[in-house]
Amino acid sequence: MLKSILLPLSAMVSSPGLVKAGVEIARRSNGTLNALFFRADPRTSIPYLGEGLTADMIQQICDSAEVESKTAAEKAKAQFLQLLDASAVPYLDGYSHDKATAQWTEQVGTLTGNVGRQARTADLSLCLQPDPDNPDREDIFSELLFRSGRPVLMMPDDWEATTLGKHALICWNGRVEGARAVAAALPILKDAEKVTLLQIGDVEPDRPGLDQLEDYLAQHGINVQKRSDDQTKASVAEQIHATAESVGADMLVIGAYSHARWRELILGGVTNWLSTESKIPVFMSH
């Protein structure tokens, strides 16, 4: 069960769609949506080249940054509580085993090095697609995927669908990252109305194929439909996304960065393309 859902936020990362997705997942498993807002440390606002700054000037800079940080947190929390009221999920200081709840906490410090650590004690973390023009979104995505050791659900910017995970499309290549993603997604897959397995091209003969994955899921009570498609002239990622849209899938399940990340960033790859272009939520594990 996905009982602990982490939602990292900052002044540069706030999205009704993220909260909506977190609430939906918490509802299904009577879990807790843990919103964690990272407030900037006022001391980071002091210029590195501070020669000539008096103690009073430095204090004024810190005080101004502190006020700005607190204001951003208060605004984000107000929006969070408003969305909870609309969803009828209660805000509690604790948690409940028999109903969905939500919590809000704040942490002063940088995202880098902290988000991944916090996510290690969550069943699932949520984030927006990375955006090169938004360093906080880039940091959160990277931290969750590479430093948490836990699965991540990446939401598109403009996600407004009414369903999430009701038709899951699993992208399978027999690699270990994909196996981790499928195992982590089992609570969602069990609740899905339809699960489609997609393999593009051939799987190496020493790796488990679609039949073995189908048998594994059947042992968990999950019935699937299988597709084994030849690769087209489009990239694998584009073919996956096009297939997902054509069959009406509302969530992709993939193993993230099966190849080295530097290789995907330079040469292109499935994770790299989906993380920036997907219009469908992507459940992934590295």
Residue pairs with C-beta under 8 A, 6 or more apart in sequence:
1 29
1 31
1 123
1 187
2 25
2 26
2 28
2 29
2 31
2 123
2 124
2 187
2 188
3 29
3 30
3 31
3 32
3 123
4 31
4 32
4 34
4 121
4 122
4 123
4 124
5 22
5 25
5 26
5 31
5 32
5 33
5 34
5 122
5 123
5 124
5 125
5 126
6 34
6 36
6 118
6 119
6 122
6 124
6 125
6 126
7 18
7 19
7 22
7 33
7 34
7 35
7 36
7 125
7 126
8 36
8 38
8 111
8 115
8 118
8 119
8 125
8 126
8 127
8 140
8 143
8 144
9 18
9 35
9 36
9 37
9 38
9 76
9 80
10 37
10 38
10 39
10 72
10 111
10 136
10 140
11 39
11 40
11 69
11 72
11 73
11 76
11 136
12 134
12 135
12 136
12 137
13 127
13 128
13 134
13 136
13 137
13 140
14 76
14 79
15 128
15 155
15 157
16 79
16 83
17 155
17 156
17 157
17 158
17 159
17 160
18 126
18 127
18 128
18 155
19 33
19 35
19 79
19 80
19 83
19 84
20 83
20 87
21 126
21 153
21 155
21 159
21 164
21 281
22 33
22 35
22 102
22 126
23 33
23 83
23 84
23 87
23 89
23 100
23 102
24 164
25 31
25 33
25 124
25 153
25 164
25 165
25 188
26 32
26 33
26 89
26 100
26 101
26 102
27 87
27 89
27 100
28 187
28 188
28 191
29 100
29 187
30 96
30 97
30 98
30 99
30 100
31 100
31 123
32 95
32 96
32 100
32 101
32 102
32 103
33 89
33 100
33 101
33 102
33 103
34 102
34 103
34 105
34 122
35 77
35 80
35 102
35 103
35 104
35 105
36 105
36 106
36 107
36 118
37 73
37 76
37 77
37 104
37 105
37 106
37 107
38 106
38 107
38 108
38 109
38 110
38 111
38 114
38 115
38 136
39 69
39 70
39 72
39 73
39 106
39 107
39 108
39 109
40 65
40 68
40 69
40 108
41 108
41 109
41 110
42 61
42 62
42 63
42 65
42 66
42 69
43 62
44 65
44 110
45 61
45 62
45 64
45 65
46 53
46 58
46 61
46 62
47 53
47 61
50 58
53 61
69 108
73 106
77 104
80 102
80 104
81 91
81 104
84 90
84 91
84 102
89 100
89 101
89 102
90 99
90 101
90 102
91 101
91 102
91 103
91 104
92 101
92 102
92 103
93 103
94 101
95 101
95 103
107 114
107 118
111 136
111 139
111 140
111 143
112 139
112 143
113 143
113 147
114 143
115 139
115 140
115 143
115 144
115 147
115 148
116 143
116 144
116 146
116 147
116 148
117 147
117 148
119 125
119 143
119 144
119 147
119 148
119 150
120 148
120 149
120 150
122 148
122 150
123 150
123 151
124 150
124 151
124 152
124 153
124 184
125 144
125 148
125 150
125 151
125 152
125 153
126 152
126 153
126 154
126 155
127 137
127 140
127 141
127 144
127 152
127 153
127 154
127 155
128 137
128 140
128 141
128 154
128 155
128 156
128 157
129 137
129 141
129 154
129 155
129 156
129 157
129 275
129 276
129 278
130 137
130 138
130 141
130 142
130 275
130 276
131 137
131 138
132 138
141 152
141 154
141 275
144 150
144 152
145 152
145 256
145 257
145 284
145 286
146 261
146 286
150 184
150 285
151 180
151 181
151 184
151 185
151 283
151 284
151 285
152 256
152 283
152 284
152 285
153 281
153 282
153 283
153 284
154 275
154 278
154 281
154 282
154 283
154 284
155 281
156 278
156 279
156 280
156 281
158 279
159 279
159 281
161 250
163 250
164 250
164 251
164 281
165 188
165 189
165 191
165 192
165 250
165 251
165 281
165 283
166 192
166 193
166 194
166 250
167 192
167 193
167 194
167 195
167 196
167 247
167 248
167 249
167 250
167 251
168 185
168 188
168 189
168 192
168 194
168 195
168 196
168 249
168 250
168 251
168 252
168 253
168 283
169 195
169 196
169 198
169 240
169 243
169 244
169 247
169 249
169 251
169 252
169 253
170 178
170 181
170 182
170 185
170 189
170 195
170 196
170 197
170 198
170 213
170 224
170 252
170 253
170 254
171 178
171 198
171 200
171 240
171 252
171 253
171 254
171 255
171 270
172 178
172 182
172 197
172 198
172 199
172 203
172 209
172 210
172 213
173 199
173 203
173 207
173 255
173 258
174 203
174 204
174 207
174 208
174 209
175 207
175 255
175 258
176 255
177 254
177 255
177 256
177 257
177 258
177 285
177 286
178 254
178 255
178 258
179 208
179 255
180 255
180 285
180 286
181 253
181 254
181 255
181 256
181 283
181 284
181 285
182 189
182 213
182 216
182 217
182 253
184 283
184 285
185 253
185 283
186 220
186 222
188 251
188 283
189 195
189 217
189 220
189 222
189 253
190 220
190 221
190 222
192 222
194 225
195 217
195 222
195 223
195 224
195 225
196 224
196 225
196 226
196 227
196 247
196 249
197 210
197 213
197 214
197 224
197 225
197 226
197 227
198 227
198 229
198 240
198 243
199 209
199 210
199 226
199 227
199 228
199 229
200 229
200 230
200 231
200 236
200 239
200 240
201 230
201 231
201 236
203 209
203 210
210 226
210 228
214 224
214 226
217 223
217 224
218 224
227 243
229 239
229 243
231 239
232 239
234 242
235 268
235 270
235 273
236 270
237 269
237 270
237 271
237 272
237 273
237 274
237 277
238 273
240 252
240 254
240 270
240 274
241 252
241 273
241 274
241 277
241 278
241 279
241 280
243 249
244 252
244 280
245 279
245 280
249 280
250 280
250 281
251 280
251 281
251 282
251 283
252 274
252 278
252 280
252 281
252 282
252 283
253 282
253 283
253 284
254 270
254 271
254 274
254 282
254 283
254 284
255 284
255 285
255 286
256 271
256 284
256 285
256 286
257 264
257 269
257 271
257 286
258 270
258 271
259 269
263 269
264 270
264 271
264 272
265 272
271 284
274 282
275 282
